[in-house]
Amino acid sequence: MRAWQIQRYAEPLEALSQAEVPLPDPGPGELRLRVEAAGLGLPDVFMCRGQYAFRPELPFTPGQEVVGRVTAAGAETETDLGSRVMAVTAFFRGLGGLAEEALALDAAAYPAPAEMDAATAAGFVIPYHTAYLGLVTRGRLQPDETLLVLGAAGGTGAAAIQLAKALGARVIAVAGGEAKVEACREWGADLAIDHERASFAEVVMDETRGLGVNCIYDPVGGSAFAAALECLASEGRLLAVGYASGAWSDASTQALVRRNASVLGVFVGAYTKPLLDEVHSALLDLWRRGAIRSIVTRSVDWSDAAKALHELSLRRTSGKTVVRVVESVHGAPNA
């Protein structure tokens, strides 16, 4: 079968090459999927550079998210053969979604409704599950509260904007550049701040009359995390979701005590499958009612996967980018 592989650590255009590889055999707790579409994300860029937490032996296939049909199942799995699922892949073993068939974790595979197109499904699980666990489970966001979303034009930021609006909160979004700011407005942000033109912390404090925000969703880390701490209201919660900046950051205990505030880690892997199934069901209900929608802004052919990941690495994209796999390779989504 065909797959995109990281052959050496470099920028995506130099790191990725197409290759013929054997069909992967699913181990215990794993499924093999015939991939309809695969989602791209910054972790794939970091994997190309050799900078991610997981570094499988070269060469390996990246791609954390897929939608597809189950063609084989290992021991200790519950998903039926032929089921259409959206799932997190075994990317940490180097058997990710940028392939005609990929391995996925049965514990991270969820129903993909027939009425949901492949692109939407391929970019749904990680952004929306993370947003739900952050805002609802960890952040306890309330309808009368204000949420600040950092990195709001990215996939997880876009999901957080839409979910927060569905929960009835006011949303302030932070992004870089007018095009990304406009994307945040389209996703429903009440206020979108261009951090390339102004200090977002100063704007937030002005907008809240010096009170600060109740909750912060931070998939960025680094210096943005430090600046965001100054925006927390009393009893505010800063949700540490990721490090798209390339670095984590630390909170001053003194600053947290002074603000009577908290920093909460958000890690989807800490939750059991039964709870995640409930989260997925709740999110699908919101999607079916139109309360949340697809965050995919770009869908590319198989042959353009490396170029698309290059564009993502340059931070030129908004929302989620997906690669059409079955359609590009075989000519029909369910061929």
Secondary structure in CASP SS format (residue, H / E / C, confidence):
PFRMAT SS
TARGET T0000
AUTHOR 0000-0000-0000
METHOD secondary structure of the structure
MODEL  1
M C 1.00
R E 1.00
A E 1.00
W E 1.00
Q E 1.00
I E 1.00
Q C 1.00
R C 1.00
Y C 1.00
A C 1.00
E C 1.00
P H 1.00
L H 1.00
E H 1.00
A H 1.00
L E 1.00
S E 1.00
Q E 1.00
A E 1.00
E E 1.00
V C 1.00
P C 1.00
L C 1.00
P C 1.00
D C 1.00
P C 1.00
G C 1.00
P C 1.00
G C 1.00
E E 1.00
L E 1.00
R E 1.00
L E 1.00
R E 1.00
V E 1.00
E E 1.00
A E 1.00
A E 1.00
G E 1.00
L E 1.00
G C 1.00
L H 1.00
P H 1.00
D H 1.00
V H 1.00
F H 1.00
M H 1.00
C H 1.00
R H 1.00
G C 1.00
Q C 1.00
Y C 1.00
A C 1.00
F C 1.00
R C 1.00
P C 1.00
E C 1.00
L C 1.00
P C 1.00
F E 1.00
T E 1.00
P C 1.00
G C 1.00
Q C 1.00
E E 1.00
V E 1.00
V E 1.00
G E 1.00
R E 1.00
V E 1.00
T E 1.00
A E 1.00
A E 1.00
G C 1.00
A C 1.00
E C 1.00
T C 1.00
E C 1.00
T C 1.00
D C 1.00
L C 1.00
G C 1.00
S C 1.00
R E 1.00
V E 1.00
M E 1.00
A E 1.00
V E 1.00
T E 1.00
A E 1.00
F H 1.00
F H 1.00
R H 1.00
G C 1.00
L E 1.00
G C 1.00
G C 1.00
L C 1.00
A E 1.00
E C 1.00
E E 1.00
A E 1.00
L E 1.00
A E 1.00
L E 1.00
D E 1.00
A E 1.00
A E 1.00
A E 1.00
Y E 1.00
P E 1.00
A C 1.00
P C 1.00
A C 1.00
E C 1.00
M C 1.00
D C 1.00
A H 1.00
A H 1.00
T H 1.00
A H 1.00
A H 1.00
G C 1.00
F C 1.00
V H 1.00
I H 1.00
P H 1.00
Y H 1.00
H H 1.00
T H 1.00
A H 1.00
Y H 1.00
L H 1.00
G H 1.00
L H 1.00
V H 1.00
T H 1.00
R H 1.00
G C 1.00
R C 1.00
L C 1.00
Q C 1.00
P C 1.00
D C 1.00
E C 1.00
T E 1.00
L E 1.00
L E 1.00
V E 1.00
L C 1.00
G C 1.00
A C 1.00
A C 1.00
G E 1.00
G H 1.00
T H 1.00
G H 1.00
A H 1.00
A H 1.00
A H 1.00
I H 1.00
Q H 1.00
L H 1.00
A H 1.00
K H 1.00
A H 1.00
L C 1.00
G C 1.00
A C 1.00
R E 1.00
V E 1.00
I E 1.00
A E 1.00
V E 1.00
A E 1.00
G C 1.00
G C 1.00
E H 1.00
A H 1.00
K H 1.00
V H 1.00
E H 1.00
A H 1.00
C H 1.00
R H 1.00
E H 1.00
W C 1.00
G C 1.00
A C 1.00
D C 1.00
L E 1.00
A E 1.00
I E 1.00
D E 1.00
H C 1.00
E C 1.00
R C 1.00
A C 1.00
S C 1.00
F H 1.00
A H 1.00
E H 1.00
V H 1.00
V H 1.00
M H 1.00
D H 1.00
E H 1.00
T C 1.00
R C 1.00
G C 1.00
L C 1.00
G C 1.00
V E 1.00
N E 1.00
C E 1.00
I E 1.00
Y E 1.00
D E 1.00
P C 1.00
V C 1.00
G C 1.00
G H 1.00
S H 1.00
A H 1.00
F H 1.00
A H 1.00
A H 1.00
A H 1.00
L H 1.00
E C 1.00
C C 1.00
L E 1.00
A E 1.00
S E 1.00
E E 1.00
G E 1.00
R E 1.00
L E 1.00
L E 1.00
A E 1.00
V C 1.00
G C 1.00
Y C 1.00
A C 1.00
S C 1.00
G C 1.00
A C 1.00
W C 1.00
S C 1.00
D C 1.00
A C 1.00
S C 1.00
T H 1.00
Q H 1.00
A H 1.00
L H 1.00
V H 1.00
R H 1.00
R H 1.00
N C 1.00
A C 1.00
S E 1.00
V E 1.00
L E 1.00
G E 1.00
V C 1.00
F C 1.00
V H 1.00
G H 1.00
A H 1.00
Y C 1.00
T C 1.00
K H 1.00
P H 1.00
L H 1.00
L H 1.00
D H 1.00
E H 1.00
V H 1.00
H H 1.00
S H 1.00
A H 1.00
L H 1.00
L H 1.00
D H 1.00
L H 1.00
W H 1.00
R H 1.00
R C 1.00
G C 1.00
A C 1.00
I C 1.00
R C 1.00
S C 1.00
I C 1.00
V E 1.00
T E 1.00
R E 1.00
S E 1.00
V E 1.00
D C 1.00
W H 1.00
S H 1.00
D H 1.00
A H 1.00
A H 1.00
K H 1.00
A H 1.00
L H 1.00
H H 1.00
E H 1.00
L H 1.00
S H 1.00
L C 1.00
R C 1.00
R C 1.00
T C 1.00
S C 1.00
G E 1.00
K E 1.00
T E 1.00
V E 1.00
V E 1.00
R E 1.00
V C 1.00
V H 1.00
E H 1.00
S H 1.00
V H 1.00
H H 1.00
G C 1.00
A C 1.00
P C 1.00
N C 1.00
A C 1.00
END
